């Protein structure tokens, strides 16, 4: 059985006559058992059949049908003469109705019956959460904020003034007013270290300095968040190597970032449905395993944010470059993968949110374990030398212990 980490649950585990009249009976409660239709005169009690039949009662004159009252246009139906198709009860045309909000995504219908900036549903937000004040939780840009608010350090906040430029006055603690926006100078790529200091496209703002998006920058964060996949993976699987990487970063990084763990279906750094990241460069999201179990890695590979993506064919598993689909490494599915596997280590930044992600994954669980081992024991101690964004290695067990050792790794390829 296959044992790929982050691919398939079974792989990790080892392995559509007529009609008839019904005669009523007393038991039926129908008032008699005779199936013969009674004579109307007998049933009327007027004597023999030669008696004069009673005159039928005159039919009442039909009452005139009342004229229908005029109906008011329904909010869900077009209003006559209104380009928007919406109107008030008195027929006044309006742009929208709060009770039937049809405003475009990223806006909502205000009490003044106008479409204004802000969210109305969670689907308008990268985080998937729309707050009661029509601001998105964990915003990634100004379009996710209501009128009068700007996205500042991941939160929709009131704008500061030109008179407060370069000062903390008018902003929350630790933020500085830069071009009417309250910015975190330690993580804001447009205001890194100082207002107006913008980082290049291949850089991010880490601890107040513009850093290259490469593995060498993995310690340029104040917080490390190990993303756990418990909701999709019952075995310890990816959690063991993920925790090992997180612990090594907390211990070996010079400024010793804060280390926390978060389930992928509860963490505020991710969209709980899509796995889309919504944090920023103040924290590093550690993801051990591949796209099947890890929602975040699935999103990154689907959107081609990750430099490398995993692909499985009929006979082989592959790692390919996202930018041009070039094959980087492959391995037959058949074979003993407890003693040999290929793994990748990649450091990336989501361009929309600014989130930083460190991913380690093998084709199988053994490869993910080997990736964590090599990262913590071989690469982190010499982190300043790791100037590439991704690395692909082959691990082959040479001493028969089915466990990785530093002399058992072969670098296959690397790049940015």
LOKOLLUM-12322 format. One record per residue (C-alpha): residue number from 0; z, x, y; residue in three letters. Coordinates in steps of 0.05 Angstrom, whole numbers. Layout:
N
num->NUM; w->Z; u->X; v->Y; residuo->ALA
...
end
This chain:
416
num->0; w->0; u->0; v->0; residuo->UNK
num->1; w->-13; u->24; v->71; residuo->UNK
num->2; w->44; u->41; v->116; residuo->UNK
num->3; w->13; u->43; v->185; residuo->UNK
num->4; w->63; u->38; v->242; residuo->UNK
num->5; w->43; u->-16; v->292; residuo->UNK
num->6; w->-16; u->-44; v->252; residuo->UNK
num->7; w->-2; u->-92; v->194; residuo->UNK
num->8; w->66; u->-116; v->171; residuo->UNK
num->9; w->48; u->-108; v->98; residuo->UNK
num->10; w->25; u->-37; v->113; residuo->UNK
num->11; w->93; u->-17; v->138; residuo->UNK
num->12; w->130; u->-50; v->80; residuo->UNK
num->13; w->100; u->-3; v->26; residuo->UNK
num->14; w->49; u->-57; v->6; residuo->UNK
num->15; w->-182; u->-695; v->40; residuo->UNK
num->16; w->-297; u->-1170; v->-49; residuo->UNK
num->17; w->-298; u->-1215; v->-21; residuo->UNK
num->18; w->-245; u->-1240; v->25; residuo->UNK
num->19; w->-190; u->-1285; v->-4; residuo->UNK
num->20; w->-142; u->-1335; v->27; residuo->UNK
num->21; w->-69; u->-1324; v->15; residuo->UNK
num->22; w->-29; u->-1385; v->-7; residuo->UNK
num->23; w->37; u->-1389; v->30; residuo->UNK
num->24; w->98; u->-1407; v->-12; residuo->UNK
num->25; w->167; u->-1429; v->9; residuo->UNK
num->26; w->189; u->-1358; v->-2; residuo->UNK
num->27; w->140; u->-1338; v->51; residuo->UNK
num->28; w->178; u->-1379; v->103; residuo->UNK
num->29; w->114; u->-1415; v->122; residuo->UNK
num->30; w->142; u->-1486; v->117; residuo->UNK
num->31; w->111; u->-1511; v->50; residuo->UNK
num->32; w->75; u->-1493; v->-14; residuo->UNK
num->33; w->15; u->-1541; v->-12; residuo->UNK
num->34; w->-48; u->-1502; v->-5; residuo->UNK
num->35; w->-88; u->-1564; v->17; residuo->UNK
num->36; w->-100; u->-1572; v->91; residuo->UNK
num->37; w->-64; u->-1636; v->113; residuo->UNK
num->38; w->-101; u->-1695; v->145; residuo->UNK
num->39; w->-90; u->-1693; v->220; residuo->UNK
num->40; w->-74; u->-1768; v->223; residuo->UNK
num->41; w->-23; u->-1763; v->169; residuo->UNK
num->42; w->9; u->-1704; v->200; residuo->UNK
num->43; w->8; u->-1743; v->267; residuo->UNK
num->44; w->47; u->-1801; v->235; residuo->UNK
num->45; w->1; u->-1856; v->264; residuo->UNK
num->46; w->-14; u->-1897; v->201; residuo->UNK
num->47; w->-78; u->-1904; v->160; residuo->UNK
num->48; w->-143; u->-1871; v->173; residuo->UNK
num->49; w->-172; u->-1936; v->203; residuo->UNK
num->50; w->-123; u->-1934; v->261; residuo->UNK
num->51; w->-150; u->-1916; v->329; residuo->UNK
num->52; w->-146; u->-1842; v->342; residuo->UNK
num->53; w->-104; u->-1822; v->401; residuo->UNK
num->54; w->-141; u->-1801; v->464; residuo->UNK
num->55; w->-136; u->-1728; v->477; residuo->UNK
num->56; w->-94; u->-1707; v->536; residuo->UNK
num->57; w->-136; u->-1689; v->597; residuo->UNK
num->58; w->-143; u->-1615; v->607; residuo->UNK
num->59; w->-111; u->-1588; v->669; residuo->UNK
num->60; w->-156; u->-1566; v->726; residuo->UNK
num->61; w->-165; u->-1490; v->722; residuo->UNK
num->62; w->-128; u->-1453; v->776; residuo->UNK
num->63; w->-170; u->-1409; v->820; residuo->UNK
num->64; w->-165; u->-1335; v->803; residuo->UNK
num->65; w->-125; u->-1297; v->855; residuo->UNK
num->66; w->-164; u->-1247; v->895; residuo->UNK
num->67; w->-146; u->-1176; v->874; residuo->UNK
num->68; w->-105; u->-1137; v->924; residuo->UNK
num->69; w->-139; u->-1075; v->951; residuo->UNK
num->70; w->-118; u->-1013; v->913; residuo->UNK
num->71; w->-99; u->-949; v->947; residuo->UNK
num->72; w->-135; u->-886; v->926; residuo->UNK
num->73; w->-98; u->-850; v->870; residuo->UNK
num->74; w->-82; u->-777; v->881; residuo->UNK
num->75; w->-121; u->-760; v->819; residuo->UNK
num->76; w->-183; u->-798; v->843; residuo->UNK
num->77; w->-231; u->-779; v->898; residuo->UNK
num->78; w->-215; u->-808; v->966; residuo->UNK
num->79; w->-274; u->-841; v->1002; residuo->UNK
num->80; w->-299; u->-798; v->1058; residuo->UNK
num->81; w->-255; u->-738; v->1042; residuo->UNK
num->82; w->-289; u->-673; v->1026; residuo->UNK
num->83; w->-228; u->-649; v->987; residuo->UNK
num->84; w->-224; u->-714; v->947; residuo->UNK
num->85; w->-151; u->-721; v->967; residuo->UNK
num->86; w->-117; u->-766; v->1017; residuo->UNK
num->87; w->-51; u->-797; v->1036; residuo->UNK
num->88; w->-32; u->-870; v->1023; residuo->UNK
num->89; w->-60; u->-890; v->1090; residuo->UNK
num->90; w->-127; u->-858; v->1074; residuo->UNK
num->91; w->-117; u->-795; v->1117; residuo->UNK
num->92; w->-157; u->-738; v->1086; residuo->UNK
num->93; w->-116; u->-677; v->1067; residuo->UNK
num->94; w->-131; u->-610; v->1034; residuo->UNK
num->95; w->-83; u->-621; v->976; residuo->UNK
num->96; w->-23; u->-661; v->952; residuo->UNK
num->97; w->42; u->-628; v->928; residuo->UNK
num->98; w->48; u->-682; v->875; residuo->UNK
num->99; w->-20; u->-662; v->846; residuo->UNK
num->100; w->-28; u->-589; v->864; residuo->UNK
num->101; w->-99; u->-567; v->853; residuo->UNK
num->102; w->-99; u->-506; v->899; residuo->UNK
num->103; w->-134; u->-443; v->875; residuo->UNK
num->104; w->-97; u->-392; v->834; residuo->UNK
num->105; w->-50; u->-351; v->878; residuo->UNK
num->106; w->-36; u->-409; v->925; residuo->UNK
num->107; w->3; u->-474; v->925; residuo->UNK
num->108; w->3; u->-540; v->962; residuo->UNK
num->109; w->55; u->-539; v->1018; residuo->UNK
num->110; w->93; u->-599; v->1045; residuo->UNK
num->111; w->42; u->-599; v->1102; residuo->UNK
num->112; w->-12; u->-614; v->1049; residuo->UNK
num->113; w->-47; u->-546; v->1058; residuo->UNK
num->114; w->-62; u->-492; v->1007; residuo->UNK
num->115; w->-21; u->-431; v->1026; residuo->UNK
num->116; w->-7; u->-364; v->994; residuo->UNK
num->117; w->42; u->-363; v->937; residuo->UNK
num->118; w->46; u->-383; v->864; residuo->UNK
num->119; w->52; u->-452; v->834; residuo->UNK
num->120; w->53; u->-433; v->761; residuo->UNK
num->121; w->71; u->-371; v->721; residuo->UNK
num->122; w->-2; u->-360; v->702; residuo->UNK
num->123; w->-14; u->-339; v->775; residuo->UNK
num->124; w->34; u->-280; v->766; residuo->UNK
num->125; w->23; u->-215; v->729; residuo->UNK
num->126; w->95; u->-221; v->704; residuo->UNK
num->127; w->83; u->-293; v->681; residuo->UNK
num->128; w->142; u->-318; v->722; residuo->UNK
num->129; w->136; u->-359; v->787; residuo->UNK
num->130; w->201; u->-368; v->825; residuo->UNK
num->131; w->223; u->-432; v->861; residuo->UNK
num->132; w->205; u->-402; v->929; residuo->UNK
num->133; w->133; u->-392; v->905; residuo->UNK
num->134; w->141; u->-317; v->899; residuo->UNK
num->135; w->123; u->-281; v->834; residuo->UNK
num->136; w->178; u->-245; v->798; residuo->UNK
num->137; w->164; u->-171; v->794; residuo->UNK
num->138; w->104; u->-173; v->840; residuo->UNK
num->139; w->49; u->-120; v->835; residuo->UNK
num->140; w->12; u->-136; v->901; residuo->UNK
num->141; w->17; u->-179; v->964; residuo->UNK
num->142; w->-26; u->-234; v->934; residuo->UNK
num->143; w->32; u->-252; v->889; residuo->UNK
num->144; w->77; u->-267; v->948; residuo->UNK
num->145; w->85; u->-330; v->991; residuo->UNK
num->146; w->67; u->-331; v->1065; residuo->UNK
num->147; w->112; u->-286; v->1106; residuo->UNK
num->148; w->128; u->-241; v->1046; residuo->UNK
num->149; w->99; u->-175; v->1024; residuo->UNK
num->150; w->106; u->-141; v->956; residuo->UNK
num->151; w->157; u->-86; v->969; residuo->UNK
num->152; w->181; u->-41; v->912; residuo->UNK
num->153; w->163; u->-95; v->861; residuo->UNK
num->154; w->197; u->-152; v->898; residuo->UNK
num->155; w->169; u->-202; v->948; residuo->UNK
num->156; w->208; u->-190; v->1012; residuo->UNK
num->157; w->201; u->-208; v->1086; residuo->UNK
num->158; w->159; u->-160; v->1127; residuo->UNK
num->159; w->193; u->-111; v->1172; residuo->UNK
num->160; w->170; u->-98; v->1244; residuo->UNK
num->161; w->130; u->-44; v->1279; residuo->UNK
num->162; w->192; u->-25; v->1318; residuo->UNK
num->163; w->227; u->-8; v->1251; residuo->UNK
num->164; w->172; u->39; v->1227; residuo->UNK
num->165; w->200; u->98; v->1189; residuo->UNK
num->166; w->270; u->69; v->1189; residuo->UNK
num->167; w->313; u->35; v->1137; residuo->UNK
num->168; w->331; u->-17; v->1189; residuo->UNK
num->169; w->302; u->-85; v->1170; residuo->UNK
num->170; w->297; u->-67; v->1096; residuo->UNK
num->171; w->342; u->-70; v->1036; residuo->UNK
num->172; w->384; u->-9; v->1019; residuo->UNK
num->173; w->343; u->51; v->1000; residuo->UNK
num->174; w->277; u->24; v->1027; residuo->UNK
num->175; w->240; u->47; v->1089; residuo->UNK
num->176; w->195; u->7; v->1136; residuo->UNK
num->177; w->123; u->33; v->1129; residuo->UNK
num->178; w->67; u->-7; v->1161; residuo->UNK
num->179; w->108; u->-72; v->1161; residuo->UNK
num->180; w->126; u->-62; v->1088; residuo->UNK
num->181; w->192; u->-41; v->1059; residuo->UNK
num->182; w->174; u->18; v->1014; residuo->UNK
num->183; w->210; u->59; v->963; residuo->UNK
num->184; w->190; u->129; v->983; residuo->UNK
num->185; w->208; u->155; v->914; residuo->UNK
num->186; w->157; u->112; v->878; residuo->UNK
num->187; w->107; u->82; v->928; residuo->UNK
num->188; w->40; u->116; v->917; residuo->UNK
num->189; w->18; u->97; v->988; residuo->UNK
num->190; w->81; u->123; v->1020; residuo->UNK
num->191; w->105; u->179; v->974; residuo->UNK
num->192; w->163; u->217; v->1005; residuo->UNK
num->193; w->143; u->194; v->1074; residuo->UNK
num->194; w->106; u->136; v->1107; residuo->UNK
num->195; w->31; u->146; v->1102; residuo->UNK
num->196; w->33; u->200; v->1049; residuo->UNK
num->197; w->-16; u->171; v->998; residuo->UNK
num->198; w->-25; u->200; v->928; residuo->UNK
num->199; w->-94; u->212; v->898; residuo->UNK
num->200; w->-126; u->166; v->847; residuo->UNK
num->201; w->-105; u->209; v->787; residuo->UNK
num->202; w->-34; u->216; v->813; residuo->UNK
num->203; w->29; u->175; v->819; residuo->UNK
num->204; w->91; u->180; v->862; residuo->UNK
num->205; w->148; u->207; v->820; residuo->UNK
num->206; w->215; u->223; v->852; residuo->UNK
num->207; w->184; u->227; v->922; residuo->UNK
num->208; w->127; u->273; v->903; residuo->UNK
num->209; w->55; u->260; v->882; residuo->UNK
num->210; w->48; u->281; v->809; residuo->UNK
num->211; w->-11; u->288; v->762; residuo->UNK
num->212; w->-19; u->234; v->710; residuo->UNK
num->213; w->-7; u->282; v->652; residuo->UNK
num->214; w->47; u->293; v->600; residuo->UNK
num->215; w->77; u->348; v->644; residuo->UNK
num->216; w->100; u->293; v->692; residuo->UNK
num->217; w->140; u->254; v->639; residuo->UNK
num->218; w->206; u->275; v->670; residuo->UNK
num->219; w->188; u->252; v->740; residuo->UNK
num->220; w->225; u->187; v->733; residuo->UNK
num->221; w->294; u->160; v->746; residuo->UNK
num->222; w->297; u->113; v->686; residuo->UNK
num->223; w->270; u->112; v->615; residuo->UNK
num->224; w->261; u->45; v->580; residuo->UNK
num->225; w->249; u->46; v->504; residuo->UNK
num->226; w->209; u->-17; v->486; residuo->UNK
num->227; w->231; u->-46; v->419; residuo->UNK
num->228; w->186; u->-91; v->377; residuo->UNK
num->229; w->240; u->-126; v->337; residuo->UNK
num->230; w->209; u->-195; v->347; residuo->UNK
num->231; w->147; u->-174; v->309; residuo->UNK
num->232; w->172; u->-119; v->263; residuo->UNK
num->233; w->233; u->-133; v->219; residuo->UNK
num->234; w->239; u->-61; v->193; residuo->UNK
num->235; w->267; u->-4; v->234; residuo->UNK
num->236; w->196; u->24; v->236; residuo->UNK
num->237; w->178; u->40; v->307; residuo->UNK
num->238; w->249; u->36; v->334; residuo->UNK
num->239; w->273; u->100; v->302; residuo->UNK
num->240; w->219; u->146; v->332; residuo->UNK
num->241; w->221; u->107; v->398; residuo->UNK
num->242; w->295; u->118; v->405; residuo->UNK
num->243; w->287; u->191; v->387; residuo->UNK
num->244; w->236; u->201; v->443; residuo->UNK
num->245; w->280; u->164; v->493; residuo->UNK
num->246; w->342; u->205; v->475; residuo->UNK
num->247; w->303; u->271; v->481; residuo->UNK
num->248; w->277; u->253; v->551; residuo->UNK
num->249; w->347; u->234; v->574; residuo->UNK
num->250; w->375; u->300; v->548; residuo->UNK
num->251; w->319; u->349; v->564; residuo->UNK
num->252; w->292; u->324; v->631; residuo->UNK
num->253; w->324; u->365; v->687; residuo->UNK
num->254; w->350; u->305; v->726; residuo->UNK
num->255; w->370; u->267; v->663; residuo->UNK
num->256; w->341; u->197; v->675; residuo->UNK
num->257; w->380; u->135; v->657; residuo->UNK
num->258; w->364; u->112; v->586; residuo->UNK
num->259; w->361; u->38; v->566; residuo->UNK
num->260; w->330; u->-3; v->510; residuo->UNK
num->261; w->294; u->-70; v->518; residuo->UNK
num->262; w->263; u->-119; v->470; residuo->UNK
num->263; w->190; u->-132; v->487; residuo->UNK
num->264; w->203; u->-208; v->489; residuo->UNK
num->265; w->259; u->-203; v->540; residuo->UNK
num->266; w->246; u->-142; v->584; residuo->UNK
num->267; w->230; u->-155; v->657; residuo->UNK
num->268; w->182; u->-96; v->658; residuo->UNK
num->269; w->131; u->-135; v->616; residuo->UNK
num->270; w->96; u->-202; v->616; residuo->UNK
num->271; w->130; u->-235; v->556; residuo->UNK
num->272; w->65; u->-267; v->532; residuo->UNK
num->273; w->11; u->-215; v->545; residuo->UNK
num->274; w->51; u->-150; v->545; residuo->UNK
num->275; w->23; u->-132; v->613; residuo->UNK
num->276; w->67; u->-81; v->649; residuo->UNK
num->277; w->97; u->-101; v->717; residuo->UNK
num->278; w->145; u->-44; v->731; residuo->UNK
num->279; w->128; u->16; v->775; residuo->UNK
num->280; w->135; u->92; v->773; residuo->UNK
num->281; w->210; u->89; v->781; residuo->UNK
num->282; w->215; u->81; v->705; residuo->UNK
num->283; w->178; u->106; v->644; residuo->UNK
num->284; w->164; u->57; v->588; residuo->UNK
num->285; w->167; u->91; v->520; residuo->UNK
num->286; w->125; u->57; v->466; residuo->UNK
num->287; w->127; u->82; v->394; residuo->UNK
num->288; w->74; u->51; v->349; residuo->UNK
num->289; w->7; u->18; v->358; residuo->UNK
num->290; w->-23; u->-47; v->385; residuo->UNK
num->291; w->-6; u->-93; v->326; residuo->UNK
num->292; w->69; u->-92; v->335; residuo->UNK
num->293; w->75; u->-67; v->406; residuo->UNK
num->294; w->50; u->-119; v->456; residuo->UNK
num->295; w->49; u->-69; v->513; residuo->UNK
num->296; w->5; u->-20; v->475; residuo->UNK
num->297; w->-40; u->-78; v->454; residuo->UNK
num->298; w->-51; u->-97; v->527; residuo->UNK
num->299; w->-64; u->-24; v->548; residuo->UNK
num->300; w->-115; u->-13; v->494; residuo->UNK
num->301; w->-150; u->-80; v->504; residuo->UNK
num->302; w->-156; u->-67; v->579; residuo->UNK
num->303; w->-177; u->5; v->566; residuo->UNK
num->304; w->-119; u->32; v->607; residuo->UNK
num->305; w->-98; u->76; v->549; residuo->UNK
num->306; w->-141; u->139; v->543; residuo->UNK
num->307; w->-146; u->129; v->468; residuo->UNK
num->308; w->-149; u->65; v->427; residuo->UNK
num->309; w->-139; u->51; v->353; residuo->UNK
num->310; w->-195; u->21; v->311; residuo->UNK
num->311; w->-196; u->6; v->236; residuo->UNK
num->312; w->-260; u->0; v->195; residuo->UNK
num->313; w->-274; u->-16; v->122; residuo->UNK
num->314; w->-257; u->52; v->96; residuo->UNK
num->315; w->-225; u->91; v->153; residuo->UNK
num->316; w->-178; u->86; v->212; residuo->UNK
num->317; w->-200; u->117; v->278; residuo->UNK
num->318; w->-177; u->139; v->347; residuo->UNK
num->319; w->-231; u->133; v->400; residuo->UNK
num->320; w->-237; u->148; v->474; residuo->UNK
num->321; w->-233; u->85; v->517; residuo->UNK
num->322; w->-280; u->109; v->570; residuo->UNK
num->323; w->-341; u->121; v->525; residuo->UNK
num->324; w->-321; u->102; v->454; residuo->UNK
num->325; w->-327; u->173; v->429; residuo->UNK
num->326; w->-294; u->186; v->362; residuo->UNK
num->327; w->-234; u->232; v->369; residuo->UNK
num->328; w->-204; u->230; v->299; residuo->UNK
num->329; w->-209; u->190; v->235; residuo->UNK
num->330; w->-177; u->187; v->167; residuo->UNK
num->331; w->-195; u->150; v->102; residuo->UNK
num->332; w->-152; u->89; v->89; residuo->UNK
num->333; w->-144; u->110; v->16; residuo->UNK
num->334; w->-96; u->166; v->2; residuo->UNK
num->335; w->-24; u->189; v->5; residuo->UNK
num->336; w->-4; u->179; v->77; residuo->UNK
num->337; w->69; u->197; v->66; residuo->UNK
num->338; w->49; u->269; v->69; residuo->UNK
num->339; w->-11; u->270; v->116; residuo->UNK
num->340; w->-31; u->231; v->178; residuo->UNK
num->341; w->-63; u->235; v->246; residuo->UNK
num->342; w->-24; u->218; v->309; residuo->UNK
num->343; w->-34; u->215; v->384; residuo->UNK
num->344; w->12; u->225; v->444; residuo->UNK
num->345; w->-12; u->197; v->510; residuo->UNK
num->346; w->17; u->190; v->580; residuo->UNK
num->347; w->-15; u->138; v->626; residuo->UNK
num->348; w->-7; u->98; v->690; residuo->UNK
num->349; w->-29; u->25; v->696; residuo->UNK
num->350; w->-72; u->22; v->759; residuo->UNK
num->351; w->-52; u->-49; v->777; residuo->UNK
num->352; w->23; u->-45; v->773; residuo->UNK
num->353; w->34; u->30; v->777; residuo->UNK
num->354; w->74; u->27; v->712; residuo->UNK
num->355; w->82; u->92; v->673; residuo->UNK
num->356; w->77; u->91; v->597; residuo->UNK
num->357; w->88; u->144; v->544; residuo->UNK
num->358; w->59; u->125; v->477; residuo->UNK
num->359; w->64; u->159; v->409; residuo->UNK
num->360; w->30; u->129; v->348; residuo->UNK
num->361; w->2; u->149; v->281; residuo->UNK
num->362; w->-45; u->113; v->235; residuo->UNK
num->363; w->15; u->102; v->190; residuo->UNK
num->364; w->90; u->103; v->199; residuo->UNK
num->365; w->94; u->175; v->176; residuo->UNK
num->366; w->47; u->194; v->233; residuo->UNK
num->367; w->89; u->160; v->286; residuo->UNK
num->368; w->151; u->195; v->260; residuo->UNK
num->369; w->114; u->261; v->262; residuo->UNK
num->370; w->90; u->246; v->334; residuo->UNK
num->371; w->162; u->234; v->357; residuo->UNK
num->372; w->185; u->298; v->322; residuo->UNK
num->373; w->131; u->342; v->353; residuo->UNK
num->374; w->140; u->311; v->422; residuo->UNK
num->375; w->215; u->322; v->423; residuo->UNK
num->376; w->217; u->390; v->390; residuo->UNK
num->377; w->150; u->422; v->408; residuo->UNK
num->378; w->123; u->393; v->473; residuo->UNK
num->379; w->184; u->372; v->515; residuo->UNK
num->380; w->216; u->442; v->513; residuo->UNK
num->381; w->152; u->468; v->545; residuo->UNK
num->382; w->135; u->406; v->585; residuo->UNK
num->383; w->107; u->443; v->645; residuo->UNK
num->384; w->51; u->470; v->600; residuo->UNK
num->385; w->28; u->402; v->577; residuo->UNK
num->386; w->-24; u->389; v->630; residuo->UNK
num->387; w->-66; u->339; v->591; residuo->UNK
num->388; w->-59; u->263; v->590; residuo->UNK
num->389; w->-69; u->257; v->515; residuo->UNK
num->390; w->-65; u->297; v->451; residuo->UNK
num->391; w->-89; u->284; v->380; residuo->UNK
num->392; w->-57; u->321; v->321; residuo->UNK
num->393; w->-62; u->323; v->246; residuo->UNK
num->394; w->2; u->330; v->206; residuo->UNK
num->395; w->2; u->354; v->134; residuo->UNK
num->396; w->67; u->363; v->95; residuo->UNK
num->397; w->67; u->433; v->66; residuo->UNK
num->398; w->136; u->440; v->35; residuo->UNK
num->399; w->138; u->374; v->-4; residuo->UNK
num->400; w->196; u->343; v->34; residuo->UNK
num->401; w->153; u->287; v->64; residuo->UNK
num->402; w->183; u->304; v->132; residuo->UNK
num->403; w->150; u->338; v->192; residuo->UNK
num->404; w->162; u->411; v->211; residuo->UNK
num->405; w->137; u->448; v->271; residuo->UNK
num->406; w->89; u->492; v->231; residuo->UNK
num->407; w->54; u->432; v->200; residuo->UNK
num->408; w->16; u->407; v->261; residuo->UNK
num->409; w->-57; u->421; v->279; residuo->UNK
num->410; w->-83; u->403; v->348; residuo->UNK
num->411; w->-149; u->365; v->340; residuo->UNK
num->412; w->-166; u->349; v->412; residuo->UNK
num->413; w->-136; u->335; v->481; residuo->UNK
num->414; w->-159; u->312; v->549; residuo->UNK
num->415; w->-148; u->273; v->613; residuo->UNK
end
